[in-house]
Amino acid sequence: MTILVSAVVSLTLTPMLCAKLLRGRSDPKERRRPGISEQMFQRVVAFYGRTLDWVLDHQTPTLCVAVGTVALTLVLYIAVPKGFFPVEDTGVIQGISEAPGGISFAAMAEKQQALAKVILRDPAVESMSSFIGVDGTNTTLNSGRMLINLKPLAERKLGATEVMRRLQDELHAVQGITLYLQPVQDLTIEDRVSRTQYQYTLEDPDANELATWAARLTSRLKELPELSDVANDQQTQGLRTSLVVDRATASRLGITPQAIDDALYDAFGQRQVSTLFTQINQYHVVLEAAPEFQSAPARLQDIYVRGSSGPVPLSAFTHVETGAAPLAVSHQGQFPVATLSFNVAPGASLGDATAAVERAQRELSMPPTILATFQGTAQAFHASLSNEPLLILAALVVVYIVLGVLYESYIHP
C-alpha cells in the first residue's frame, strides 16, 4: 500500500507541486541569503554525496556488507525466538476448574468455594465471579468457571501473568480439584473454550484409540520444559451405574419395562406434572424423589414400581452394576476429538513450544488414523511461520526495486 500510494503521489501531485513551487534562478527570492534550514539541508545533501561517492569507490566491500546483511537476516530468522500476539494485561483472568468425574454437585460447590477463598486472599485480586453446573458453556458437572478481576496495575505492581503464577502456587493446596488459569485477551482468534491458552487437537474415528493416545501424549507434554499447565479435555473417568433388570422375575410380578422407566423418571427425571397459574405468574410443579433418596445408587432399593399385585421394590428384580464411562465425547466435524491445551513456560517462546509439541508427537509414533493439528492462535502462528521466509524474500526484493527506481539503475542498489 505504501508503494502504491507513493507511485500515485509521484505521478500526480509531485509534478503539480514542482510547477507551482520550483522557481528559476532569476527569481529575486532565490538571491537572498539561505536560511538556517536551507543551510542544514545543504549540509545533509553534501554529507550524503560524500558517503555515496565513498560507497561507489569501494564496491567490493559494499557488496560484501550487503551479502553479510542478508546472511545475518537468515541466521536471525532461525535463531530468534518467535511469537504471535503478545500476551495482554487486561486486568482479567479466566479460570476453568476440573474435579474428578464422579463428583457430586454439592461436593463440587464445596471445592469451588475453597478455590474462591484462596483467590480472594491474594492482594492483587479486586473481585471474582464463579459458577458451576451444566449449561451451554459447562458441558459436565465436574467443571466450573471463574472470572477474576484484578486491581489496577498501579496498585498491584505485577502483571497479570505474574499474578496468575502466584495464584497457581497457592491453589495447589486445595485438594481434589485443579484450576487452570489464562489471561483474558482483547484480541484473540480462538474458536473454542479450552483450559489453557494454546490448543492442539487429536482426531480419530476410533474413540477408544483416541483416548489411549491422547493420555500418552498428555503425559509426554507435561515433561517438556517449554510447556506449562498442560491439560486434556477428555472426560473418560466418569462413574456409571447400570440397573440390570431380571426380566423373568419382572414378568412374573407383572412389571413391564415401561413401568420401570416411568418409576425412574418420576424419581430422578424432574417430571413436570402440573402448572399453577396466578394473576401475574405461573409455577411448574415438578415431581422427584426426596434428596435423601438421591444420594447413592444403593438408595435405588427404596424406589418402588407398581406391579400387578401392588408396589414392588426395585431390589426384588434388579441389581446394580457400576463402572467407568466418558462424561462427554467431543467431536470435530464427524469424528471424536481430544483437545490438549497448554501455556508457554516462563522463558520460552511460542515457536519453541509448538516445535516441542510436534517433536513429542513424532516421537510417540502414533497410528496414521490419528490426525494431529494446532487450533486457534497456535494454528495461525504455525501458518504464518511457514510463510515467513517468503515474506523476508519479498521484503528484500521490494527494497531492491525501490532503490533501483531511486538510483535509476539495477546495479547501484
Secondary structure, 3 states (H helix, E strand, C coil): CHHHHHHHHHHCHHHHHHHHHCCCCCCHHHHCCCCHHHHHHHHHHHHHHHHHHHHHHCHHHHHHHHHHHHHHHHHHHHHCCCCCCCCCCCCEEEEEEECCCCCCHHHHHHHHHHHHHHHHCCCCEEEEEEEECCCCCCCCCCEEEEEEEECCHHHHCCCHHHHHHHHHHHHCCCCCCEEEEEECCCCCCCCCCCCCCEEEEEECCCHHHHHHHHHHHHHHHHCCCCEEEEEECCECCEEEEEEEECHHHHHHCCCCHHHHHHHHHHHHCCEEEEEEECCCCEEEEEECCCHHHCCCHHHHHHCEEEECCEEEEHHHCEEEEEEEECCECCEECCEEEEEEEEEECCCCCHHHHHHHHHHHHHHHCCCCCCEEEEEHHHHHHHHHHHHHHHHHHHHHHHHHHHHHHHHCCCCCC
